Amino acid sequence: MENSGGITASLQGRYASALFDLAREQNAIPAVESDLATLGAALAGSADLAELIHNPEVSRSNAVKAIDAVAGVLSLSPLTRNFLGVLAGNRRLGALPKIVAAFAAIAAAYRGEVTAEVTSAHPLTDDQLAALAAKLQAREGRAVKLSASVDPELLGGLVVRIGSQQIDSSIRTRLNSLALAMKG
């Protein structure tokens, strides 16, 4: 497996890479990936959980107990639970959101996928997302996983980010370009 140097060079990347290697050894990549997605959603949806992982006043032992209780409630696999215990014991729970993202990137690269972040002014239908994924797959030459979000300020069109590349066909950008051309 080939990891991006940028991912594994960071602290969260090293943790994510170590977890990925363990998951691969145990044939548990999909389970761990699902666990981390569940955990990421829980972090995004719970201010209390987000505060817990960033609170330096919580002792190591209490952090271990709290994160183990959270893992139990979320029905996370034993490998993920043990990993969270290590993070809590090392006082690295604050890096968890970035570890979740780094693991997803490593797993996608392992499967030969690329993730495209698609931002539109209005929610896209399943048919539109499928058509966009097919076009991006033809352009990239490998499987494309879409991550869609909505930004009403775009007014219309799309902004697609694949790695460091950005394709901006939003009406907002076109209007800004037109305004600049008219000033010139």
C-alpha positions as CSV (number, residue, x, y, z in Angstrom):
1,M,0.0,0.0,0.0
2,E,1.2,3.4,-0.8
3,N,0.4,6.3,1.5
4,S,0.7,9.9,0.7
5,G,3.7,11.4,2.4
6,G,1.5,14.4,3.5
7,I,-0.9,12.1,5.4
8,T,1.6,9.9,7.2
9,A,4.0,12.8,8.0
10,S,1.4,14.3,10.5
11,L,0.7,13.0,13.9
12,Q,-2.9,12.1,13.0
13,G,-1.6,10.5,9.8
14,R,0.7,8.2,11.8
15,Y,-2.1,7.1,14.1
16,A,-4.4,6.6,11.1
17,S,-1.8,4.7,9.2
18,A,-1.0,2.4,12.3
19,L,-4.8,1.7,12.7
20,F,-5.1,1.0,9.0
21,D,-2.2,-1.5,9.1
22,L,-3.8,-3.3,12.1
23,A,-7.2,-3.3,10.3
24,R,-5.6,-4.7,7.2
25,E,-3.9,-7.5,9.2
26,Q,-7.2,-8.4,10.8
27,N,-9.2,-8.0,7.5
28,A,-11.3,-5.4,9.3
29,I,-10.8,-2.3,7.1
30,P,-14.6,-1.9,6.3
31,A,-15.6,-2.4,9.9
32,V,-13.0,0.1,11.2
33,E,-13.9,2.6,8.4
34,S,-17.6,2.2,9.4
35,D,-16.8,2.7,13.1
36,L,-14.8,5.8,12.3
37,A,-17.6,7.2,10.1
38,T,-20.0,6.6,13.0
39,L,-17.7,8.2,15.5
40,G,-17.1,11.2,13.2
41,A,-20.8,11.7,12.9
42,A,-21.2,11.5,16.7
43,L,-18.4,14.1,17.1
44,A,-20.1,16.4,14.6
45,G,-23.5,16.0,16.2
46,S,-22.6,16.2,19.9
47,A,-21.1,19.3,21.4
48,D,-20.5,17.4,24.7
49,L,-18.5,14.7,23.0
50,A,-16.5,17.3,21.0
51,E,-15.8,19.1,24.3
52,L,-14.7,15.9,26.0
53,I,-12.1,15.1,23.5
54,H,-10.6,18.6,23.6
55,N,-10.9,19.2,27.4
56,P,-7.4,19.1,29.0
57,E,-8.8,19.0,32.5
58,V,-10.2,15.4,32.0
59,S,-7.7,13.0,33.4
60,R,-6.3,10.2,31.3
61,S,-8.1,7.5,33.3
62,N,-11.4,9.4,33.0
63,A,-10.9,10.0,29.3
64,V,-10.3,6.3,28.8
65,K,-13.4,5.4,30.7
66,A,-15.5,8.1,28.9
67,I,-14.4,7.2,25.4
68,D,-14.9,3.4,26.2
69,A,-18.4,4.2,27.3
70,V,-19.0,6.2,24.0
71,A,-17.6,3.3,22.0
72,G,-19.9,0.9,23.8
73,V,-23.0,3.1,23.1
74,L,-21.9,3.3,19.4
75,S,-21.3,-0.4,19.2
76,L,-17.8,0.0,17.8
77,S,-15.6,-3.0,17.0
78,P,-13.0,-4.2,19.6
79,L,-10.1,-2.9,17.4
80,T,-11.6,0.6,17.2
81,R,-12.3,0.5,20.9
82,N,-8.7,-0.4,21.7
83,F,-7.5,2.2,19.4
84,L,-9.6,4.9,21.1
85,G,-8.2,3.7,24.5
86,V,-4.7,4.2,23.2
87,L,-5.6,7.7,22.0
88,A,-7.1,8.6,25.3
89,G,-4.2,7.1,27.2
90,N,-1.8,9.2,25.1
91,R,-3.9,12.3,25.5
92,R,-4.5,12.4,21.7
93,L,-8.3,12.4,21.6
94,G,-8.2,16.0,20.3
95,A,-6.7,14.7,17.0
96,L,-9.6,12.3,16.5
97,P,-11.5,14.2,13.8
98,K,-8.3,14.5,11.7
99,I,-7.5,10.9,12.4
100,V,-10.9,9.9,11.1
101,A,-10.3,11.9,7.9
102,A,-6.8,10.6,7.4
103,F,-8.0,7.0,7.8
104,A,-10.7,7.6,5.2
105,A,-8.1,9.0,2.8
106,I,-5.8,6.0,3.4
107,A,-8.6,3.5,2.9
108,A,-9.8,5.2,-0.3
109,A,-6.2,5.2,-1.7
110,Y,-5.9,1.5,-0.8
111,R,-9.0,0.8,-2.8
112,G,-7.9,3.0,-5.7
113,E,-10.6,5.5,-5.1
114,V,-10.4,9.3,-5.1
115,T,-12.7,11.5,-3.1
116,A,-14.4,14.4,-4.8
117,E,-16.0,17.1,-2.7
118,V,-19.0,18.5,-4.6
119,T,-20.6,21.8,-3.4
120,S,-23.8,22.9,-5.1
121,A,-26.3,25.7,-4.6
122,H,-29.2,23.1,-4.2
123,P,-29.2,19.5,-3.1
124,L,-28.4,17.1,-6.0
125,T,-30.6,14.2,-6.8
126,D,-29.3,10.7,-6.8
127,D,-29.4,10.6,-10.6
128,Q,-27.3,13.8,-10.8
129,L,-24.8,12.5,-8.3
130,A,-24.5,9.2,-10.3
131,A,-24.0,11.1,-13.6
132,L,-21.4,13.4,-12.0
133,A,-19.6,10.4,-10.5
134,A,-19.5,8.7,-13.9
135,K,-18.0,11.8,-15.6
136,L,-15.4,12.3,-12.9
137,Q,-14.5,8.6,-13.0
138,A,-13.9,8.9,-16.8
139,R,-11.8,12.0,-16.2
140,E,-9.7,10.6,-13.4
141,G,-9.4,7.1,-14.6
142,R,-10.3,5.6,-11.3
143,A,-13.2,5.2,-8.9
144,V,-14.6,8.4,-7.5
145,K,-16.4,8.7,-4.2
146,L,-18.5,11.8,-3.9
147,S,-18.9,13.9,-0.8
148,A,-21.8,16.4,-1.4
149,S,-22.6,19.6,0.4
150,V,-24.9,22.6,-0.2
151,D,-23.8,26.2,-0.2
152,P,-26.7,28.6,-1.3
153,E,-24.2,31.4,-1.9
154,L,-23.0,29.7,-5.1
155,L,-26.4,30.7,-6.6
156,G,-26.1,27.9,-9.1
157,G,-23.6,25.5,-10.7
158,L,-21.0,23.3,-8.9
159,V,-17.7,23.5,-7.3
160,V,-15.8,20.2,-7.4
161,R,-12.6,19.5,-5.5
162,I,-10.5,16.5,-6.2
163,G,-7.3,16.5,-4.2
164,S,-5.6,19.9,-4.9
165,Q,-7.6,20.4,-8.1
166,Q,-10.7,22.6,-8.2
167,I,-13.3,22.8,-10.9
168,D,-15.5,25.9,-10.3
169,S,-18.5,26.3,-12.5
170,S,-20.6,28.2,-10.0
171,I,-22.6,31.2,-11.0
172,R,-21.1,33.2,-8.2
173,T,-17.6,32.8,-9.7
174,R,-18.9,33.6,-13.2
175,L,-20.5,36.8,-11.9
176,N,-17.3,37.8,-10.1
177,S,-15.3,37.3,-13.2
178,L,-17.8,39.3,-15.3
179,A,-17.6,42.2,-12.7
180,L,-13.8,42.2,-12.8
181,A,-13.9,42.2,-16.7
182,M,-16.3,45.2,-16.7
183,K,-14.0,47.1,-14.3
184,G,-10.9,46.6,-16.4
